[in-house]
Amino acid sequence: MRKPSRAHTGGGRSAVVLFTLAFPFGHGEEFLETEILHLANEFDRVLVVPTVRPKEASPTRELPAGVVLVTSELSQVSTVARFCARYPIAAARSVARAFRAGWQLSRIRADLKFDLYATALARRLAPTVEFSLRDVSDLVFYGFWFHSPTRVALEMRRFLKRSVSPVVSRANGFDLFVERHPDRYLPQRELLLDGVTYVLAASPSAEQYLHQKYPKYRAKFSSERIGTPAAINPGNASRKALHIVSCSYISPVKRLKMLIDNLAEAQTSRGILVTWTHIGPGSGAYAEEVFAHATCRLASGTFSFLGHMGNRELHEWYANNPATVFVQMSESEGGLAASIQEALAQGLPVIVTDVGGVGELRQDARLFPGLLDANHTPAQFADRLVDLLSSDDESYQRYVGASMEYWRVHCSASTLASGFARRLRQIATETSVGYVSA
């Protein structure tokens, strides 16, 4: 991919500073594994700033050559403590901003924690970032989440005195819907919305949510889908395998207990002895409840929990383990979940809840009609499963082909990530014209 011309800046260099939760450490944020390759192709320099101190000593994902990782070795508590001791006036400003949340103690506490840590981390890392940007004229700050990464991005821009440079944020799910959170509250929404240049929602429905929730800022909102990599052995789905697969974190919003009840209905009331494999990490009391529920409701030997898999490992598992259908009972989604996109890439028909951006699947009549109401019954799930299993081989293979084609047209990470990187580069160019490095 050829880098864009920089003639309009007089030869200045371009850079994107990417703020993540933990990437390239830990698990999650898998989308970035593909996206960062295209950012590195489009920009002269890419800096990655994880905003959560990683537990691992070393990154768990490889970064492209030339990408600069900027991180702090201090814990959140140590970072904030040193900041407050060294900059008491700045800390007092954080306290004052926190009281803008009103007089509900939980909200004041959430805002204060959010503000103090973002301000402290940005100040701590600013000298390193500033040194890496010393010859950069076309600059964009990019928060992968409309939460702490974007808050740190705003503070970093302020410390570096780069007010002309844009801050662009994605809004994906947990960072988007206030209804998912205690007190139906996310910290410092107004401050974030005032400061960012654009917010890119994960789907048109997520963008509409932002328009309705924050109409004052509607000019800043648009949608930008994130894609997934190609499958290794696409088209290996098998109706006769009677194998159901799901993939997600074991968390309440994914409603695995509902899925288990649905599968129990299929096994007991409909006599379909399907096997079920769940991929994805989970620990603690809720995960234990899910494991116990599966043991209680499902036939012995018909289910397995495989835990976390990296992207490559997951794709290889799909390639070597033909499945019949992918299922997901999420209560809420921002866009079309990555797990659903990966299943479509493999050629799997999907039976999933019609929430958030998932409803976009309805637009393609060739796909298996597997969308369920968010509050469907186990009988309704079983009906949909029976419809799929009772289709003849030719019909089933049409569904397989339709899944792969939908992914190719709408979900290819290579296509979407390259387009997004070009868009970021253009935003950096348009808003940074005239900047002269100090």
VEXDREN-2710 file (C-alpha; in Angstrom, 1 decimal):
% VEXDREN-2710
k/r/px/py/pz
1/MET/0.0/0.0/0.0
2/ARG/1.4/3.4/-1.0
3/LYS/1.6/6.1/1.6
4/PRO/-0.3/9.3/0.8
5/SER/1.5/12.4/-0.5
6/ARG/2.6/14.9/2.1
7/ALA/3.3/17.8/-0.3
8/HIS/0.7/20.0/1.4
9/THR/2.6/20.0/4.7
10/GLY/5.9/20.9/3.3
11/GLY/7.4/17.5/3.9
12/GLY/6.1/17.0/7.5
13/ARG/5.6/13.5/8.9
14/SER/2.4/11.9/9.9
15/ALA/1.6/10.0/13.1
16/VAL/-1.3/8.3/14.9
17/VAL/-1.2/7.8/18.7
18/LEU/-3.5/4.9/19.4
19/PHE/-4.9/4.6/23.0
20/THR/-6.1/1.1/24.0
21/LEU/-7.3/-0.6/27.1
22/ALA/-4.5/-3.2/27.3
23/PHE/-3.5/-4.1/23.7
24/PRO/-0.9/-5.4/22.9
25/PHE/-0.9/-7.0/26.4
26/GLY/-3.4/-9.5/27.6
27/HIS/-6.5/-10.7/25.7
28/GLY/-9.2/-8.9/23.9
29/GLU/-9.1/-6.0/21.4
30/GLU/-8.4/-8.6/18.7
31/PHE/-9.7/-6.2/16.1
32/LEU/-6.5/-4.2/16.5
33/GLU/-4.3/-7.1/15.5
34/THR/-5.3/-6.5/11.9
35/GLU/-6.0/-2.7/12.1
36/ILE/-2.6/-1.8/13.3
37/LEU/-1.0/-3.3/10.3
38/HIS/-2.9/-0.9/8.1
39/LEU/-2.2/2.1/10.4
40/ALA/1.5/1.3/10.2
41/ASN/1.1/1.3/6.4
42/GLU/-0.7/4.5/6.2
43/PHE/1.2/6.6/8.8
44/ASP/4.9/7.4/9.1
45/ARG/4.7/6.6/12.8
46/VAL/2.3/4.7/15.1
47/LEU/2.5/5.0/18.8
48/VAL/0.4/2.6/21.0
49/VAL/-0.5/3.6/24.5
50/PRO/-2.2/1.0/26.7
51/THR/-4.2/2.8/29.4
52/VAL/-4.5/-0.2/31.8
53/ARG/-1.2/-1.4/33.4
54/PRO/-0.6/-4.9/32.0
55/LYS/-0.1/-7.9/34.2
56/GLU/2.2/-9.5/31.7
57/ALA/5.9/-8.4/31.6
58/SER/5.9/-8.6/27.8
59/PRO/3.2/-8.0/25.1
60/THR/1.1/-11.0/24.1
61/ARG/0.6/-9.7/20.5
62/GLU/3.4/-8.8/18.1
63/LEU/3.5/-5.2/16.8
64/PRO/4.6/-4.3/13.3
65/ALA/8.1/-3.1/12.8
66/GLY/8.5/0.6/13.7
67/VAL/5.5/0.8/15.9
68/VAL/6.4/2.5/19.2
69/LEU/4.9/1.1/22.5
70/VAL/4.5/3.7/25.3
71/THR/3.5/2.3/28.6
72/SER/4.0/2.9/32.4
73/GLU/5.3/0.3/34.8
74/LEU/3.5/1.9/37.7
75/SER/0.1/0.6/39.0
76/GLN/-2.9/2.8/38.8
77/VAL/-2.7/3.6/42.5
78/SER/1.0/4.6/42.3
79/THR/0.4/6.7/39.2
80/VAL/-2.4/8.6/40.9
81/ALA/-0.6/9.0/44.2
82/ARG/2.6/10.4/42.6
83/PHE/0.5/12.8/40.5
84/CYS/-1.5/14.1/43.5
85/ALA/1.7/14.6/45.5
86/ARG/3.6/16.4/42.7
87/TYR/0.7/18.3/41.1
88/PRO/-1.8/19.2/43.9
89/ILE/-3.4/22.0/42.0
90/ALA/-4.0/19.8/38.9
91/ALA/-5.4/17.1/41.3
92/ALA/-7.8/19.7/42.8
93/ARG/-9.0/20.5/39.3
94/SER/-9.9/16.8/38.9
95/VAL/-11.9/17.0/42.1
96/ALA/-13.7/20.0/40.9
97/ARG/-14.5/18.3/37.6
98/ALA/-15.8/15.3/39.4
99/PHE/-18.4/17.4/41.2
100/ARG/-20.0/18.3/37.9
101/ALA/-21.6/14.8/38.0
102/GLY/-24.0/16.2/40.6
103/TRP/-24.3/15.2/44.2
104/GLN/-24.7/11.4/43.8
105/LEU/-21.7/10.0/45.6
106/SER/-21.2/7.0/43.3
107/ARG/-21.1/9.2/40.3
108/ILE/-18.7/11.7/41.9
109/ARG/-16.5/8.8/42.8
110/ALA/-16.6/7.3/39.3
111/ASP/-15.8/10.7/37.7
112/LEU/-12.9/11.4/40.1
113/LYS/-11.3/8.0/39.6
114/PHE/-11.7/8.3/35.9
115/ASP/-10.3/11.9/35.7
116/LEU/-7.4/11.5/38.1
117/TYR/-6.0/8.4/36.5
118/ALA/-6.4/9.7/32.9
119/THR/-4.8/13.0/33.8
120/ALA/-2.0/11.3/35.8
121/LEU/-1.2/8.7/33.1
122/ALA/-1.2/11.3/30.3
123/ARG/1.1/13.6/32.2
124/ARG/3.5/10.7/33.1
125/LEU/3.7/9.5/29.4
126/ALA/3.6/12.8/27.7
127/PRO/7.5/13.4/27.5
128/THR/8.0/10.0/25.8
129/VAL/5.1/10.7/23.3
130/GLU/6.3/14.3/22.7
131/PHE/9.8/13.1/21.8
132/SER/8.4/10.6/19.3
133/LEU/6.3/13.3/17.7
134/ARG/9.0/16.0/17.5
135/ASP/9.1/16.0/13.7
136/VAL/5.4/15.3/13.1
137/SER/3.0/17.8/11.5
138/ASP/0.0/15.6/10.5
139/LEU/-1.2/14.0/13.8
140/VAL/-4.3/12.3/15.1
141/PHE/-5.0/10.9/18.5
142/TYR/-7.2/7.8/18.3
143/GLY/-9.0/6.2/21.3
144/PHE/-10.1/2.7/20.5
145/TRP/-12.8/3.0/23.2
146/PHE/-15.0/5.9/24.1
147/HIS/-13.9/5.6/27.7
148/SER/-10.5/5.9/29.5
149/PRO/-8.5/5.6/26.3
150/THR/-10.2/8.6/24.8
151/ARG/-10.0/10.5/28.1
152/VAL/-6.2/9.9/28.2
153/ALA/-6.0/11.0/24.6
154/LEU/-7.7/14.3/25.4
155/GLU/-5.3/14.9/28.3
156/MET/-2.3/13.9/26.2
157/ARG/-3.3/16.4/23.5
158/ARG/-3.6/19.2/26.1
159/PHE/-0.2/18.4/27.7
160/LEU/1.5/18.4/24.3
161/LYS/-0.2/21.7/23.3
162/ARG/-1.5/20.0/20.1
163/SER/-4.9/21.6/20.3
164/VAL/-5.2/21.7/16.5
165/SER/-4.8/17.9/16.2
166/PRO/-8.0/15.8/16.2
167/VAL/-9.1/13.2/18.7
168/VAL/-11.1/10.4/17.1
169/SER/-12.8/7.8/19.2
170/ARG/-14.6/4.5/18.4
171/ALA/-17.7/3.6/20.4
172/ASN/-18.1/-0.2/20.5
173/GLY/-20.3/-1.5/23.3
174/PHE/-19.5/-1.2/27.0
175/ASP/-18.2/2.2/26.3
176/LEU/-21.4/3.2/24.5
177/PHE/-24.5/2.1/26.3
178/VAL/-25.0/3.7/29.7
179/GLU/-27.8/1.1/30.4
180/ARG/-25.1/-1.6/30.9
181/HIS/-23.6/0.2/33.9
182/PRO/-24.4/0.7/37.6
183/ASP/-26.6/3.7/38.1
184/ARG/-27.0/3.8/34.3
185/TYR/-24.0/6.1/34.2
186/LEU/-20.7/6.4/32.4
187/PRO/-18.2/9.0/33.6
188/GLN/-17.6/12.4/32.0
189/ARG/-19.6/11.9/28.9
190/GLU/-20.1/15.6/28.3
191/LEU/-16.4/16.3/28.8
192/LEU/-15.5/13.6/26.2
193/LEU/-18.0/14.8/23.7
194/ASP/-16.9/18.4/24.0
195/GLY/-13.3/17.4/23.4
196/VAL/-13.4/14.8/20.6
197/THR/-13.5/15.6/17.0
198/TYR/-15.4/12.5/15.9
199/VAL/-17.0/9.5/17.5
200/LEU/-17.2/6.5/15.3
201/ALA/-20.0/4.1/16.4
202/ALA/-19.7/0.4/15.6
203/SER/-22.9/0.3/13.6
204/PRO/-25.7/2.5/12.2
205/SER/-27.9/1.5/15.1
206/ALA/-25.2/2.4/17.6
207/GLU/-24.8/5.8/15.8
208/GLN/-28.6/6.3/16.1
209/TYR/-28.3/5.6/19.8
210/LEU/-25.7/8.4/20.1
211/HIS/-27.9/10.8/18.1
212/GLN/-30.8/10.2/20.4
213/LYS/-28.8/10.3/23.6
214/TYR/-26.6/13.3/22.8
215/PRO/-28.4/15.3/20.0
216/LYS/-26.2/18.4/20.8
217/TYR/-23.2/16.6/19.4
218/ARG/-24.8/14.8/16.4
219/ALA/-22.4/16.4/13.9
220/LYS/-19.6/14.5/15.5
221/PHE/-21.2/11.1/15.1
222/SER/-20.8/8.5/12.3
223/SER/-20.5/4.8/12.0
224/GLU/-17.4/2.7/11.2
225/ARG/-17.7/-1.1/11.2
226/ILE/-14.7/-3.1/12.4
227/GLY/-14.0/-6.3/10.5
228/THR/-12.4/-9.7/11.1
229/PRO/-9.6/-11.7/9.3
230/ALA/-10.4/-14.3/6.7
231/ALA/-11.1/-17.9/7.8
232/ILE/-8.5/-20.6/7.3
233/ASN/-10.7/-23.3/5.9
234/PRO/-14.0/-21.5/5.0
235/GLY/-17.0/-23.6/3.9
236/ASN/-16.4/-26.6/6.1
237/ALA/-19.7/-26.2/8.0
238/SER/-21.7/-29.5/8.2
239/ARG/-25.4/-29.9/8.9
240/LYS/-24.8/-33.6/9.8
241/ALA/-22.3/-32.7/12.5
242/LEU/-25.0/-31.5/14.9
243/HIS/-22.4/-29.4/16.5
244/ILE/-23.3/-26.0/17.9
245/VAL/-20.6/-23.5/18.7
246/SER/-20.5/-20.2/20.6
247/CYS/-17.7/-17.8/21.3
248/SER/-17.7/-14.9/23.9
249/TYR/-16.5/-13.9/27.3
250/ILE/-18.5/-15.7/30.0
251/SER/-20.3/-12.6/31.2
252/PRO/-23.9/-11.8/32.1
253/VAL/-24.4/-9.7/29.0
254/LYS/-23.8/-12.8/26.8
255/ARG/-26.5/-14.7/28.7
256/LEU/-25.0/-18.2/28.5
257/LYS/-27.5/-19.5/31.0
258/MET/-30.3/-18.5/28.5
259/LEU/-28.4/-20.4/25.8
260/ILE/-28.1/-23.5/28.0
261/ASP/-31.8/-23.4/28.6
262/ASN/-32.4/-23.1/24.8
263/LEU/-30.1/-26.1/24.2
264/ALA/-31.8/-28.1/26.9
265/GLU/-35.1/-27.5/25.1
266/ALA/-33.6/-28.8/21.9
267/GLN/-32.2/-31.9/23.6
268/THR/-35.1/-32.9/25.8
269/SER/-38.3/-31.6/24.2
270/ARG/-37.2/-32.0/20.6
271/GLY/-34.9/-35.0/21.0
272/ILE/-32.0/-33.4/19.1
273/LEU/-28.8/-34.7/20.7
274/VAL/-26.6/-31.7/19.6
275/THR/-23.2/-31.1/21.1
276/TRP/-22.2/-27.6/22.1
277/THR/-18.7/-26.1/22.3
278/HIS/-18.2/-22.7/24.0
279/ILE/-14.9/-20.8/23.3
280/GLY/-14.0/-17.8/25.5
281/PRO/-12.6/-17.0/28.9
282/GLY/-14.5/-16.8/32.2
283/SER/-13.7/-17.0/35.9
284/GLY/-15.3/-16.2/39.2
285/ALA/-18.7/-16.8/40.6
286/TYR/-20.7/-16.1/37.4
287/ALA/-18.6/-18.5/35.3
288/GLU/-19.0/-21.2/38.0
289/GLU/-22.8/-20.7/37.9
290/VAL/-22.7/-21.1/34.1
291/PHE/-20.7/-24.4/34.4
292/ALA/-23.0/-25.7/37.0
293/HIS/-26.1/-24.8/34.9
294/ALA/-24.8/-26.7/31.9
295/THR/-24.1/-29.7/34.1
296/CYS/-27.6/-29.6/35.4
297/ARG/-29.5/-28.9/32.2
298/LEU/-27.6/-30.6/29.4
299/ALA/-27.0/-34.3/28.6
300/SER/-23.7/-35.5/30.0
301/GLY/-20.8/-35.4/27.5
302/THR/-22.6/-33.1/25.1
303/PHE/-20.9/-29.8/26.0
304/SER/-17.4/-28.4/26.6
305/PHE/-15.8/-25.1/27.6
306/LEU/-12.5/-24.5/25.8
307/GLY/-11.5/-21.2/27.4
308/HIS/-9.6/-18.4/25.7
309/MET/-8.1/-18.8/22.3
310/GLY/-6.0/-16.3/20.4
311/ASN/-7.1/-15.3/16.9
312/ARG/-4.9/-17.7/15.1
313/GLU/-5.7/-20.6/17.4
314/LEU/-9.5/-19.8/17.1
315/HIS/-9.3/-19.8/13.3
316/GLU/-7.4/-23.1/13.3
317/TRP/-10.0/-24.6/15.6
318/TYR/-12.8/-23.6/13.3
319/ALA/-10.8/-25.0/10.3
320/ASN/-10.3/-28.4/12.0
321/ASN/-13.7/-28.8/13.8
322/PRO/-16.7/-28.6/11.4
323/ALA/-19.7/-27.1/13.1
324/THR/-23.3/-26.8/12.1
325/VAL/-24.4/-23.4/13.5
326/PHE/-23.1/-20.5/15.5
327/VAL/-25.3/-19.2/18.3
328/GLN/-25.2/-16.2/20.6
329/MET/-27.8/-14.8/23.0
330/SER/-26.3/-11.4/23.8
331/GLU/-28.5/-8.9/25.6
332/SER/-26.7/-6.0/24.0
333/GLU/-24.3/-5.3/21.2
334/GLY/-22.8/-2.2/19.7
335/GLY/-22.1/-3.5/16.2
336/LEU/-22.1/-6.9/14.6
337/ALA/-20.0/-8.9/17.1
338/ALA/-16.6/-10.1/16.1
339/SER/-17.6/-13.6/17.1
340/ILE/-20.5/-13.5/14.7
341/GLN/-18.4/-12.1/11.9
342/GLU/-15.8/-14.9/12.4
343/ALA/-18.6/-17.5/12.2
344/LEU/-19.9/-16.0/9.0
345/ALA/-16.4/-16.0/7.5
346/GLN/-16.2/-19.8/8.3
347/GLY/-19.5/-20.3/6.5
348/LEU/-21.6/-21.0/9.5
349/PRO/-25.3/-20.1/9.6
350/VAL/-26.1/-18.1/12.8
351/ILE/-28.9/-18.1/15.3
352/VAL/-28.4/-15.0/17.3
353/THR/-30.4/-12.3/19.2
354/ASP/-31.4/-9.3/17.2
355/VAL/-29.7/-6.6/19.3
356/GLY/-27.7/-3.6/18.3
357/GLY/-25.8/-3.9/15.0
358/VAL/-26.7/-7.6/14.7
359/GLY/-30.0/-6.7/13.1
360/GLU/-28.1/-5.6/10.0
361/LEU/-28.1/-9.3/9.0
362/ARG/-31.8/-9.0/8.2
363/GLN/-30.9/-7.0/5.1
364/ASP/-29.6/-10.1/3.3
365/ALA/-32.4/-12.5/2.5
366/ARG/-30.0/-15.2/1.4
367/LEU/-28.7/-15.8/5.0
368/PHE/-30.4/-18.3/7.2
369/PRO/-33.2/-16.4/9.0
370/GLY/-31.7/-16.9/12.4
371/LEU/-32.4/-13.6/14.2
372/LEU/-34.3/-14.1/17.4
373/ASP/-36.0/-11.5/19.6
374/ALA/-33.9/-10.6/22.6
375/ASN/-36.5/-12.0/24.9
376/HIS/-37.3/-15.2/22.9
377/THR/-38.4/-18.4/24.6
378/PRO/-36.4/-21.7/24.5
379/ALA/-39.2/-23.1/22.3
380/GLN/-38.6/-20.4/19.8
381/PHE/-34.9/-21.1/19.7
382/ALA/-35.6/-24.8/19.3
383/ASP/-38.0/-24.1/16.4
384/ARG/-35.3/-22.1/14.6
385/LEU/-32.7/-24.8/15.1
386/VAL/-35.2/-27.5/13.8
387/ASP/-35.8/-25.3/10.7
388/LEU/-32.0/-25.3/10.0
389/LEU/-31.5/-29.0/10.7
390/SER/-34.5/-30.0/8.6
391/SER/-33.3/-28.2/5.5
392/ASP/-31.9/-30.4/2.7
393/ASP/-28.2/-30.5/1.8
394/GLU/-28.6/-28.1/-1.1
395/SER/-30.4/-25.5/1.0
396/TYR/-27.9/-25.8/3.9
397/GLN/-25.0/-25.3/1.5
398/ARG/-26.7/-22.1/0.1
399/TYR/-26.8/-20.8/3.7
400/VAL/-23.1/-21.6/4.1
401/GLY/-22.3/-19.8/0.9
402/ALA/-24.5/-16.8/1.9
403/SER/-22.6/-16.5/5.2
404/MET/-19.2/-16.5/3.5
405/GLU/-20.4/-13.9/0.9
406/TYR/-21.9/-11.6/3.6
407/TRP/-18.6/-11.7/5.4
408/ARG/-16.6/-11.0/2.2
409/VAL/-18.7/-8.0/1.3
410/HIS/-19.4/-6.5/4.7
411/CYS/-16.9/-7.8/7.3
412/SER/-13.5/-8.3/5.7
413/ALA/-10.9/-6.7/8.1
414/SER/-8.5/-6.1/5.3
415/THR/-11.0/-4.0/3.4
416/LEU/-12.5/-2.2/6.4
417/ALA/-9.2/-1.6/8.2
418/SER/-7.4/-0.2/5.2
419/GLY/-10.3/2.2/4.5
420/PHE/-10.4/3.3/8.1
421/ALA/-6.7/3.9/8.2
422/ARG/-7.0/6.1/5.1
423/ARG/-9.9/8.0/6.7
424/LEU/-7.8/8.7/9.8
425/ARG/-4.9/9.8/7.7
426/GLN/-7.2/12.2/5.9
427/ILE/-8.6/13.6/9.2
428/ALA/-5.0/14.2/10.4
429/THR/-4.2/16.0/7.2
430/GLU/-7.2/18.2/7.1
431/THR/-7.1/19.4/10.7
432/SER/-3.3/19.6/11.0
433/VAL/-2.6/21.9/8.0
434/GLY/-0.6/24.9/9.2
435/TYR/0.8/23.3/12.3
436/VAL/4.4/24.1/12.8
437/SER/6.4/21.9/15.3
438/ALA/8.0/23.9/18.1
END
